[in-house]
Amino acid sequence: MTSESKTVTVNVCAWSENGGGAPKAYTLPLEGAMDVLNALEYIHTHLDPSVSYRSSCRRGVCGACVMRIDGVRRLACETEVRDGMTIDPYSRE
């Protein structure tokens, strides 16, 4: 990461039996547009392998990556990541 690279901080909720566990902040590099699914992949691969999520088609068709993003059910593959957002990949709703 260069000194000119942008970073974004996202809050990822920990798993909880009732959903919506305590969030943990992760800072990751942002180069151009990045969707939430790519952000979660980066976090899992480079920062915290305990972060897990579901995905399949990566095209907004199957619905496997639906999760609660800033309190709204959305597809992670179609939602652009932004600084300060809260992601709950474990939501049961």
Secondary structure, 3 states (H helix, E strand, C coil): CCCCCEEEEEEEECCCCCCCCCEEEEEEEECCCCEHHHHHHHHHHHHCCCCCCCCCCCCCCCCCCEEEECCEEEEHHHCECCCCCEEECCCCC
